[in-house]
Amino acid sequence: MEKRVLFKGIWLPLLLILPQIVITAVFFFYPAGQAIWQSLFIPDPFGLSSRFVGLGNFDYLLSDPYYRASFVTTAIFSTLVTLVSMGVALYLAVLADRLIKGSGTYRTLLIWPYAVAPAVAGVLWLFMFNTRVGVVTWYLGLLGYDWNHVLNEGEAMGLVVVASAWGRISYNFLFFLAGLQAIPKSVIEAAAIDGARFWTRFRTIVFPLLSPTTFFLLVVNIVYAFFETFGVIHTITSGGPQQATTILVYKVYSDGFVGQDLGSSAAQSVILLVVVSILTIIQFKYIERRVHY
Amino acid sequence: MATVTLTDVRKSFGKTQVIHGVDIDIADGEFIVIVGPSGCGKSTLLRMVAGLETVTAGEVRIGGERVNDREPMDRDIAMVFQNYALYPHMSVFDNMAYGLKIAKTPRAEIEARVQTAARLLQLEPYLGRKPRELSGGQRQRVAMGRAIVRKPAVFLFDEPLSNLDAKLRVQMRLEIKQLQRDLGVTALYVTHDQVEAMTLADRMVVMNAGRADQIGAPLDVYADPRTEFVAGFIGSPPTNFLDPAAVGGQGARLGIRPEHMRIGPAGSGRITARVLDAEPLGAETLIHTRLPSGDLLTIRQDGAAPIPGEGDEIGLAWEAADEMRFGPDGRRV
């Protein structure tokens, strides 16, 4: 059943959506437009003049092996962050959903990490895994493992994935828990009487009924992994070692603001914008079809 | 096909006891209706038989075997829920086949059993549909079908008709009764609707605040209620209660069914009352009256009989044999 509010004139609805439009215009359309414009120029090193190069910036980028490597890094990073944060969140939500006593406490504790800003989360994890004074590093040392994410590319990637996924687990947990609690209890009971034990029920009833939630989280988490993890990477690895953790959005920053190549940086933003748009369109077009609402 | 036996079954949630020792002996193939007002513990009792609630004390036996500690899936039962509890993402066929698939029934047999059930329930045209594309009555049938295909020993019904409109409810009531007769499966049916209880039950269990006040055939319970609660709950309009002081005799409360009272001119009969209102229903008329003591009485008379005017004084008469007298504890004297 569709519920629609009908307005008589055009002015009230326009007024009501105006704040959103203004915010989107100022913080998205304007900078996005500027990025597209800038991506067509190469400024001189002192920013005094710029030369029109057409699609030259894009041409250069796509043939740059470092840029292509960054694509692969981003793919690995965002897949891992999404899998880890959604997987752990689902597991915790299933456990919390079964709890009757004290579920409020668990829920509150599990929601806390969401209040921690990505950059702060990065610093927290950095302290724990600091190669000289980190407490986890020290315990790993006792076990005979020499942790050094400053030099080891795999360890660096692992650390930024865990730090990025950590705060995200709370967010996903909330949605999964709400999704689980929205499933009528009698449906689960009917399945139990039909002979399905816990795991079968989860696989054939619970997970399919959770699919709208899962789908929503998938889209949101991939966008998160693409953009909002900047703070974590910046504080922990600064894209290193050897660009092992330089995801696309970090490269936009390091090439533009550190390398002062504003033209290339703008071109990278445009490519990033296109990539995320395509990913979202694919998700809505193909995955959504299998979702049961 | 199995017997079901409850022996001194009790249930507590924390420190609150909600079922205070219920004994029921259900014969193979019998249709038992548990009826009572909301909150009397009837659904809890059913859920204990299903294995969806733990049994605090006492014993539940199905087919002679103690099932207190068995999981729902190991009790050989099927349950129809009030909200149907269909799997929303599966077709009607898959909903019915779900239990059989889990039991690893061969594909051909699943197909055959679902088809048979679908024919029985007139669901054949809808096997490919999702539950949301069905009407309330059809969903109800799918829920029944899901119970039938597994050929369980016991059917459990938890207020299965209360989400349907009045007309459909009457129709489904007949279908359920017919189906249970044809299949010969023991059935336990919970409802708050005493009409459903009267029409469906071989024997009914009238529950009151966690106790089984009376167990018996519907007409026996109606004619011979053992407690004041049962007399008041079974029958519509309900039994009239008055203070025996006005008419003499023993007991703390006197109950007389509306159809057992006769109206005469003022001064005649055993007691005088004032007419408040009359409801002509066609075949019968309900006359609401008030006694000088303040007790309200309803009289049911034939639709053709003259209707007294509002505010008239009338005399009420009844046979001594129709009196139901109850002690201060609510039990029949």
Interface residues (C-beta under 8 A of the other chain):
Chain A: P184 S186 V187 E189 A190 A191 A192 I193 D194 G195 A196 R197 T200 T204 I205 P208 L209 H292
Chain B: A50 G51 L52 E71 P72 M73 I77 A78 M79 F81 Q82 N83 A85 L86 Y87 P88 H89 Y98 G99 I102 A103 R146 R150
